Amino acid sequence: MKPAPINKVAVFCGSATGKDPAFSSVCAELVLNFRINGISLVYGGGNVGLMGILADEMLKQGGEVIGVIPQKLVDIEVAHHGLTHLHIVKDMHERKALIAKLSDAFIVLPGGIGTMEEFFEMYTWLQLGYHKKPVALLNLNGFYNMLIGFLEHIVQQGFFQKDSLAQLIIEDHPKNLVDRIIKS
């Protein structure tokens, strides 16, 4: 059976830029790989941190950017109003549900607890069969090494299946990550 085409990819990432300058600079490389493969960006709709950098880079390169943001964040002026499409939703639950519906795959860049929460929800939904869309970590400069180690630990402790861990795509380079998502 041929895999479904990957046209829209959700990227979960920080509303801050982090301390490593590579976190910001990788956005341009990821966007380049999206553009080469005709992929549109779906993301949290913010204009701050890695989210803002990613959206601005995609717009600069002529790509489609779809943002999904709760009204509360619009009210505190973090919405990016220059996007191709901006969906304003009621709350974070509605945001994740719409992002999941709009996207063919999910990539996780460096970020904080909000990024982790989004990652774990999409990954859990994959494990439980609520979707069959690729979920991927961009392990830039080893950012997710400890998380990967923890996931391996819970497999060893019998709380997570090795097959479920194998479903997670992990790469340290944007091109390899996008290539694997397209082929999955």
C-alpha positions in Angstrom: 0.0 0.0 0.0 1.4 3.4 -1.0 1.8 5.9 1.8 -0.5 8.9 1.9 1.1 12.0 0.4 2.7 14.5 2.8 1.4 17.9 1.8 1.1 19.7 5.2 3.4 19.2 8.1 2.8 20.5 11.6 5.9 21.7 13.4 5.8 22.0 17.2 8.6 24.3 18.6 9.4 26.9 21.1 7.9 30.2 21.7 11.4 31.2 22.7 14.6 30.8 20.6 16.7 28.9 23.2 20.4 29.5 23.9 21.9 27.6 21.0 21.9 29.8 17.8 21.6 26.6 15.7 17.9 26.3 16.9 17.1 29.5 15.1 19.2 28.8 12.0 17.8 25.3 11.4 14.4 26.9 10.6 15.7 28.1 7.2 17.0 24.7 6.4 13.8 22.9 7.4 11.8 25.4 5.3 14.0 24.8 2.3 13.3 21.1 2.5 9.6 21.8 2.8 9.7 24.0 -0.2 11.7 21.5 -2.3 9.1 18.9 -1.5 6.0 21.1 -1.9 5.1 20.9 1.8 3.0 23.6 3.6 3.7 24.5 7.2 1.0 24.1 9.9 2.0 25.5 13.3 0.8 27.2 16.5 0.2 30.6 14.9 2.7 32.6 17.0 5.0 35.4 16.0 7.6 34.8 18.8 10.5 32.5 19.3 11.2 29.6 16.9 7.6 29.6 15.9 7.9 33.1 14.5 11.2 32.5 12.9 9.9 29.4 11.2 6.7 31.1 9.9 8.7 34.2 8.7 11.2 32.0 6.9 8.4 30.0 5.2 6.7 33.2 4.1 10.0 34.7 2.8 10.5 31.6 0.7 7.0 31.8 -0.8 5.4 28.9 1.1 2.0 28.4 2.6 1.8 28.9 6.3 -1.3 27.9 8.3 -1.4 29.0 11.9 -3.8 27.8 14.6 -3.9 29.9 17.8 -6.2 30.2 20.8 -8.0 33.5 21.3 -6.2 34.0 24.6 -2.9 34.2 22.8 -4.3 36.5 20.2 -5.4 38.8 23.1 -1.8 39.0 24.4 -0.5 39.9 21.0 1.5 36.9 20.0 -0.5 35.9 16.9 1.3 36.2 13.6 -1.1 38.2 11.4 0.9 37.9 8.1 0.2 34.2 7.5 -1.5 32.5 4.5 -4.3 31.3 6.9 -4.8 32.0 10.6 -7.4 30.0 12.5 -8.4 31.4 15.8 -9.8 28.8 18.2 -11.3 28.6 21.6 -8.5 26.9 23.6 -5.4 24.7 23.5 -7.4 21.5 23.1 -9.2 22.8 20.0 -5.8 24.1 18.7 -4.2 20.6 18.8 -7.2 18.9 17.4 -7.3 21.3 14.4 -3.5 21.1 13.9 -3.8 17.3 13.9 -6.7 17.4 11.4 -4.9 19.8 9.0 -1.6 17.9 9.0 -0.2 14.9 7.3 2.8 14.5 9.7 4.3 16.1 12.8 7.8 17.4 13.4 9.1 18.5 16.8 11.9 21.1 17.0 13.5 22.2 20.3 11.0 23.8 22.7 9.7 23.8 26.2 6.9 22.0 28.1 4.3 23.2 25.6 6.2 21.6 22.8 6.6 18.4 24.8 2.9 18.3 25.6 2.1 18.6 21.9 4.7 16.0 21.0 3.4 13.5 23.5 -0.2 13.9 22.5 0.5 13.3 18.8 2.8 10.4 19.6 0.3 8.9 22.0 -2.4 9.2 19.3 -0.1 7.4 16.9 0.6 4.6 19.4 -3.2 4.2 20.1 -4.1 4.2 16.4 -6.1 7.5 16.4 -3.9 8.5 13.4 -1.2 6.9 11.3 0.7 10.0 10.5 4.5 10.2 11.0 5.8 11.8 14.2 9.4 13.0 14.2 12.0 14.6 16.5 14.6 16.8 15.0 17.4 16.0 17.5 19.5 19.1 16.7 22.8 19.1 18.5 21.6 16.3 20.8 18.7 18.4 22.2 16.5 15.4 22.6 19.1 12.9 23.7 17.8 12.8 27.3 14.2 12.4 26.1 15.2 9.5 23.7 17.1 7.9 26.6 14.0 8.2 28.8 11.8 6.6 26.1 14.3 3.7 25.9 14.2 3.5 29.7 10.4 3.1 29.8 10.7 0.4 27.2 13.2 -1.4 29.4 10.9 -1.0 32.4 8.0 -2.5 30.5 5.8 0.6 30.3 6.2 1.2 26.5 6.5 -1.2 23.6 9.7 -1.3 21.5 7.6 -1.3 18.3 5.9 1.9 19.5 9.4 3.5 20.0 10.4 2.4 16.6 7.5 4.3 15.1 9.2 7.6 16.2 11.4 9.1 13.5 14.5 10.6 14.9 17.1 12.5 12.9 19.6 15.3 13.5 19.4 16.9 10.1 16.3 18.5 8.5 16.9 17.0 5.0 17.1 13.4 6.4 14.1 14.0 8.6 11.9 15.3 5.8 13.1 12.5 3.5 12.1 9.9 6.1 8.7 11.5 6.7 7.9 11.5 2.9 9.0 7.8 2.6 7.1 6.6 5.7 
